[in-house]
Amino acid sequence: MSRFFRLMLQSMAALLLFSALVARPAYAQSVLRDAETEALFADISAPLIEAAGLRPENVEIVLLNDDSINAFVAGGQIVYIHSGLIIEADNVNQVQGVIAHELGHVAGGHIIRFGEGVGQATNITIISLLLGAAAMAAGAGDAGMGIMAAGQRAAMGQFLAFTRAQEASADQAGARYLGEAGISGRGSIEFFRKLENQEYRLNIPQEDSYNRTHPLSRERVAALTDVYEKDPAWDRPVDPHLEARFQRIRAKLLGFVNPDRALREFPHGNNSLEARYARAYAYHRGVRPEASLAEVEALDAQYPDDPYILEMKGQFLLENGRPEEALPALRRATELAPDQPLIATTFGHALIATEQREHYEEAKRLLKAAVVRDRQNPFAWYQLGVIYSAEGDEARASLASAERQQMLGQHRLAMVSAKRAMNGIPAGSADWIRAQDIMMTSEHLVEKMKDKR
């Protein structure tokens, strides 16, 4: 291969790198669903979302199972937060600072405008390729290759400058949202300092941010400290109720994703609510059912009307093959938190798992209400499909499968299931129209996938 064509391929590879710098799609990572966590996310983000000029019901905060300290947006009004960030955060105010920053990206339309940065860099690269090719055609081979290499460097510099500008804009927007919501920016500064310490530990050069997509953390602290300190909310303390809820959730999450660390951080003898929470999940993940249930029973005795502790008790019993014993705890949790579709889904699952048909009607009612409240609950649709199939209603079982498959991005399967549902459901009925919508949407997406090949 000639040096000319080799350099052209390197230039095209640099262009592909620009798109790779976008955060990984959320579907490539594992989404963690938990009623208590999502309720806290909704409460701590609502004032920030309103300050950003958005509507809380249209914005989602999604937790991903990833141990890195990161958060990102990837289109739409969805903020993705890694489990590692929650575990390493010291308090709820730090998480609010992160959410405020990410909302700055959402409100600023930065993902939509990402193409502008790529386009500017691409233009530079293409121009350098043309100029380099012209120089080489004229006999100046080394000069031509130098022009191309310089074009690559300039293009990457242009692109990185664009992303750093977006990050700085999101920082300033986030500071404004915190101030308007009456929330201190201390947590934001604390978290950037935490990131700065991590950069030092990882030996990331601190001289300048030229070759980075983000400004250096120390640069961000310097730019934001004066803004935050002048804000009337700077000395406002963290809401103690929100902080207590955050510490519970952090402990629960730690026990779920890192049982060994949870048991080191919350050893026996520490009988705080957070410690028992963490150990309960750590033991459950470690397949130590008696130890996990002992921790849950202790919590239940101390907090008998806590829906999330009751949910945990029912979940552990259910997952240990004891669905009948799980029903009282899950029924009570559903009564105490009637607006939590994830709890209702677990209760419905337990009712079905008893394999007693007299429970199916109650389970169907719960699951139907759950899928109305929760736009992304494929497991609830799966359980509904089980009930429909047991009742001999294969058409609506197929519709439930189509709903679940569409949520999971299985568009070809969704199309087949929707067609099967339409063949057995009265034409023109609400369920038939819904099946038709899924079929048409899935057909369109399947065709788009074909076109991209």
ROZAKE-447084 format. One record per residue: y, x, z of N, C-alpha, C in turn. Coordinates in steps of 0.05 Angstrom, whole numbers, plus 5000, padded with zeros to 4 digits. Last residue first. Layout:
YXZYXZYXZ ...
This chain:
497744565122495644755116496144905090 501444175127502144435137500044645131 498943715108501143835092501744115101 495543585150494443665125496543815108 499343425188497643655194496443765168 501142965163502943185167501443445173 496542645167497442725141499442965143 496342575222494142715209494942815181 500942275230500842545241498542705229 499741805202502041965194501842245204 495341635232494941695204497241875194 497841535281495841745279495341825250 501141105268502341355278500341585275 497240725253499240815234500541075242 494340675301493040755277495040865257 498140495338496840755342495540855316 499440005314501540205318500240485321 494539735318495639795291497740015293 494139685373492139845359493239925331 498439335380498539595393496539785379 496638885353499039015344499239305355 492238755386491838825358494238975346 494838625434493038865433492538955404 497738165418499138405428497438655426 495037905355495337905384496738165393 494137965301496737865309497237865339 487237845303489537945288492037805298 483237965360484537765343487037875330 479138555353481238415369482638215350 475738845322474538665342476538505358 478539165287476439005276475238805296 481839455321483039245305480939055293 478239835342479339625359480439395343 477340155297475140005308476139785326 482540355291481340195270479040025280 482740655339484640435334483540245313 478841055330478540865352480340615348 481041325286478441195283478140985305 485841515309485941345285483341195282 483941845350485541605357485641415333 481542245320479842075336481341815343 486242465299484142365281482242175296 489142615345490142405327488042295308 489342805401486942785384487442565364 493342845439493742975414491342975395 492642555485491542825485491942975459 494842065470496142225491495242515491 490841905435493541955425495042125444 486541835470486342045449489142105438 488241385500487741645513487841875492 488640995460490941065476490641335488 483340985442485441055423487941145439 480640795487480141065478482341165459 482840285489483340465511482840755503 480540095441483440115443484240305466 475140095455476140275434479140305435 475339705494474439975502475340175481 476539285462478639385480477839655492 471639255435474039285420476339395437 467639175473467839435460470339475444 466538875525468938845507469339115493 462638905563461838845536464138805516 463939095612464238805608463338715580 463439635603461539505622461639205619 467939705571465239745560463139615577 472039605607471739435583468939465572 471140035643470839755652470439575628 472040485611469440455624469040165632 477340405597475340395576472540355588 479740505646479840235635477740205613 478741055648477440875668477540585658 482041225606479141285605477641085624 487041085625485940955602482940995599 487241445668487341155674486240995650 487441925640485141865656484941575663 492441935614490041895598487541825615 498241805626496041785644493441735629 504141765615502341985608500041995628 507241345633507041385604504941595596 506140895682505841185677505341225647 506440345685508340505700508440795691 502140185654504840075648506940255661 497840425679498640525652501340405643 497740125728498340415728499240515700 496339615714498939655725499739955724 491139735697493039615678495839655688 488939905746489240095724491139995702 488839435777490339675786490939865762 485539095746488339025752490039265760 480739395747482139335721485139265726 479439375801480039635788481539595762 478538835807480738955822481439225809 474038795773476438635768478838755782 470139135797471339195771473839045765 467439015843469939165846471439205819 462738775828464738605842467438745846 459539175809461139025790463238855803 459139815833458839535842460739355825 459940345828458040215810457339935819 463640655853461640515870459440395854 467040795813464940985820462940865839 470840385812468840405790466440575798 473640525859472440265856470240255835 475541035844473641005866472140735865 479140895803476841065797474641035819 482940605832481340475811478840625804 484841025863483540795876481840655856 487141345823484941455840483441225854 491040985806488941075787486541185803 494340935850492840705841490640775822 496341455850494741365873493041125864 499241435802497041625805495241555828 503241045809500940985792498641185794 506540815861505441075853502941035836 508640375885509940465860508840735851 506240285933505440115911506640195884 504440575983506040685960505340535935 501540266018503840406028505640516006 497340085984499139895997501740026007 495040575972496240415950498040205962 493140726022495140896008496540735986 489240326030491640336048493840506035 485640455990486840185990489440196007 484240966006485640935981486940655979 481540856054483841036054485540996029 477340506037479340426057481840596056 474440825996475940585990478040506011 471241246010473941306002475641055999 466241056020467741136043470641196036 464740965967464940735985466640806009 464441495945466541315937466941075956 462542055954462441845975464641635969 462642535925460542335920460342115941 466942835932464542935946462342725944 470942555910470042785895467642915908 471742165950470842095924469642325909 473642485992471142335995470042255968 478442685969476342865977473642725980 481242195960480542375938478242555945 482042006012480441855993479442025970 485342426032482742366045480942216026 489642385997488042635998485342586011 491541876011490641935983488842175983 493041976064490941786058489741826030 497242326052494942426068492542236064 500541976025499542216011497242346026 501941576061500341506037499141746024 501441566128502541736107500841686082 499941326176501041156154502441326133 498141706213496341496203497341336180 498542296229500342146212498841916198 494442456263497242506271499242346255 489842296236490242216263493142246272 490642566188490642276188491042166216 490043106204492543006193492842706195 484643086218486643166238489443076229 482342956170482042766192484142826214 483443416141484643166133484542966156 480343796167483243836166484643566160 475343566157476143606185479243636186 474943616102475243346114476143356143 474244166097476644036085477043766098 469344246124471844376134474244236123 465943946092466243866120468843996132 466344196040467143916045467643846075 467644686009466944676038467844406048 469244865958466844705962465844735991 474145075952472045265958469445135963 477344635948476944795924474644985927 477144496002476044315982475444465956 479644926026476844876032475644696011 484744856003483345105999480345066005 486244356023485844395994484244645988 486444476078484844256068484244286038 490144896081487344946086485544726075 494944606068494044836052491044886056 495044226110495144146082493944366064 495344556155492944386151492744296122 500344786146497944956147495444786143 503844346147503544506122501044676122 503144176200502443996178501944156152 500344696241502544546230501544366207 496745016266496044736262498444566254 494045606265496545486256495945196249 488745676274490445706296493245606290 487145996212486345816234488045886259 492846156169490246206182489645996204 496046146118495845936138493145956152 495446596086498146526095498146316117 489946616078491246836090493946756102 489146126053487746176079488946416093 492146206007492845986025491646036053 489446605981492046665992492846456012 484846305968484646545985487346615997 486645885934485545835960485446075979 491045745893490346015903489145985932 491645215879491545415857490645695867 491244925928489844835904489545065884 494345175965491545135971489945065947 499345135938498145395943495145375949 500144585940499744715914498444995918 500744505995498644365981498044515955 505344826004502844886018500444756003 509144555972508544835967505844905979 509144055998508144075970507444365963 511344196048508744066046507544106018 516244386032514444566045511544456045 518643916011518044145994516044326006 519243606057517443516035516743746017 522943916084520343866096518343776075 527343866048526144136054523344106065 528543326051527543436026526243706030 530243326105527943156096526843256070 534643676106532243746121529743576113 538343916053537443666065534743716080 541744516069539644376054538844126068 548844486082546044566088544144406070 554444736048552944496055550044566060 557445146030556545166058554944916066 558544975976557345235982556045246010 561244525961558544485970557244745979 566244675940566144555967563244535978 566045315908565345035907565244925936 566745845911569145685911568545385912 561546035907562946065933565545905934 560345935852559045785874560545795900 563746305826563746015819562645855842 562146795848564846695852565146395847 556746815828557346815857560146705862 556046845773555846585786556846585814 556347375755557847165740558046905756 552847635790555647715789557347495776 548047395775549047365802552047425803 547647575723547847295728548947235756 546948115731549248025715549747725720 542148115757544548205772547148125758 538747945717539247775740541747855755 541148035650539948145674540547965698 540447485604542047685617540547795641 534747445560536347345582538147565593 532247735521533047465514534847335535 534448425512533148215527534047935517 537148885498534548835486533048605500 541748885530541948865501539348775488 542948905583541148695575541048665545 542649545618544049335603542049135594 539749795661542349905651543949695636 534849675681537149515691539849605680 528249605656530749745656533049565664 523149405700524749315677527449465678 519349515740520649735726521949645700 517549115771516249145745517449365728 521149145813518249205818516749255792 525848985787525649255797522749335801 524448455777525048625755524848925763 524148265830521748275813522148455790 529448285844527548455859524948475843 531347895809532248165807530348355821 528947435829528147525803528947815799 531747415877528847435878527847545851 536847325856536347575871533347625874 536046815836536547025818536147295831 535246545885533046565867533546785846 540246585910537946705923535646745903 543346285873543846575877541446715889 540945785882540945905855541446205857 541945695936539245725927539045855899 547545635936546245865950543445915939 550145205915549045395896547745635909 549144555945549944835947548645005925 551043955917548844115925549744405924 554243555894554643625922552343785934 554043465841552043315857552343375887 557843815823558343535820556443365837 555044305833557544235847558143945846 550644255799550244285827552744205843 553344245749551744015758551244025788 555644755748557344515747555844275757 551145075746553045105769554844855771 549144925696547644865721549444885746 553145125663552644845664551244765690 552345675672554945555679554645245681 547045735653547745815680550345665689 547545575600545945405618546545475647 550646005581551745735580550245555599 546946425588549546425603550746155604 543046245551542446275579544946275596 546046285503544946025512544346035541 546946835501549246655503548346375512 541747015495543147075519545546895523 540646815443539146705466540546775492 544347135413544446845413543046725437 542547645423545247575432545547275433 537647615397537647645426540447575437 539447565343537847355355537947375386 542148055335543547795332542047575346 537948415343540248415361541848155360 534748285300533748235327536048235347 538248435259537348155261536348095289 538848985268541148805270540348515273 533549155258534849195285537249015288 532949005205531248895225532548915253 536949325181537149035180535348895201 534849825189537349755203537749455203 530549785154530049825182532549755199 533249725104531449515114531049535144 536050215101537549965101535749735113 531750565099533550575122535150325124 529550445050527950385074529750395099 533850625018533050345018531450265042 533851165029536251005036535450715037 528951315007529351345035531751175045 529851174951527751054967528251074997 533751104905534351204932532351084952 532750874856531751144861532251254888 534050364849535950554838535050844842 530350114879530050084850531850284836 532450224929529950354922529550344891 536849894929537250184932534750334923 534449394925536249484903536549784905 531649374973530149374948531849474925 536049365008534149585009532549604983 538348874995539849124991538049364990 534048535008535048544981536548794975 533448645063531248685045532148715016 538448495083537748775084535348835066 538147945073540148105059539448395059 533947815108533647775079535647945064 536347945158533948075149533548055119 540647585160541147865161538748025150 537947095159539747165137540347465136 535247115207533747125182535547205159 539447065244537847315243536347335217 541046545231542946765229541447025227 536246255243537446255216539346495212 535546325297533546435279534746465251 540146055314539846335320537846465302 539045535294541445675286541145975290 534345385321534245445293536645595282 536345225370534945475368534745575339 538544735375540244935363538845205360 534444475403535244385376536744595361 534844755450532344775434532844685406 539944615469539344895461536844925444 543044175485541544165460540644435450 545444165534546744325513545344315486 541843875564544443745557545843895535 537744275567537244005556539843885546 540344715591539144745564538744475551 541644475639543744585622542744625594 536744385660538144155650540544235633 535744905677534244805655535544545643 539444935721539645115698538244995674 537344535755540044515744540444685720 532344765767532444515752535244475740 534145205797532645255772532745005755 536544955841538045135824536745175797 532144685862534244525850536044705833 529345125882528244975860530344805846 532845265923532345455901531145315877 532444825956535044885943534745075920 527444865980527944665959530444715944 525445555988526445295998526945105974 523045985965523245975994524045706004 518246035912520845935921520845915952 513046135899514746365907517546275916 511045625886509845785908511546005917 514245485842514245325867513245485890 512745885806515545865815515745705841 507345785796508146035809511046025820 507445315768506545305796507345555810 513145235726510645355732509945335762 515944665697516144855719513444965724 519644385645516944475653517444695675 523143815631523344085643520644155654 524843425576522743505594523243785604 527243145533528543155559526343205580 526143535473526243285488527643335515 524044215481524543985464524543735481 522444535523521344585497521744345478 524744915578524844665564523744735535 522045245637523145235610523344955600 520645735687521145455680522345455652 516846195728518246115703518645815703 512946635750515446515761517146435737 506046505737508446655733510846495744 501446195742502346335766504846505761 500945535723501445805713502645965735 500344915711498745105726498945385714 506544575712504444705697502944905715 509843965721508844205734506444315718 515743685695512843705693511943975705 520343195699519843465709516843495711 523842815650521342875664521343165674 528642315638528042605642525542635658 529741785638529041905612528242205614 531241635688528741515678527841635651 536241895694533841995708531241885697 540142055638539041835654536441925668 545742525638543242415628542242195647 549942815656550542595637548042475625 549043165696548843265669549443055648 549142835740551443015736551443135708 544042615733546442445730548942615725 541043065745540742935719543242765713 542443145798543043345778542943235750 540442695824543342745824544142955804 534642775810536242535802539242585802 531743195832533043235806534943015799 529543045879531343275880532843315854 526542585864528742565883530642805883 522742785827524642575819527042565838 520043165859521543255835523643045826 517642805895519742995904521343085880 514142535861516142385875518442565885 510942955844512642825824514742655838 508243065893509943265879511843135860 505442595902507442685921509342885909 502042555856504042345862506242455881 500843035808500542975836502742785844 498143415756499343155763498743105793 499243965717498343885743499743625750 497144195654499044025669497843945695 495844815628494644595643496844455659 498144975562497745035590496744785604 499044785513497345025514496845105543 502644375519499844295516497944535516 507444645521506344555547503344485544 508045225481507944935483506544855509 511645795506509145675497509245375500 518445885486516445855507513945725495 519946325432520246065445517946035465 518346785407519846815431520446545445 516046645359514246695382515746725408 520446635325519246385334517446415357 521147195321523247025331522146765342 516547395296516947445325519047265336 517347285243515447115258515847155288 520947695232521847425230520047235246 517548135237519748115255520847825255 514348045193513148025220515347995241 517948165153517047895155515747845183 518248725162520648555165519948255168 513148885150514248925177516648745182 513148775096511348625113512248645142 516849155078517448865075515648695093 514149615090516549555105517349265102 510049575053509349595081511849515098 512849595005511549345013510749345042 514650135009516549915005515249655015 510250455012511950445036513850205034 504550114983506950284982508550255007 497650175000500050005000502550185000 
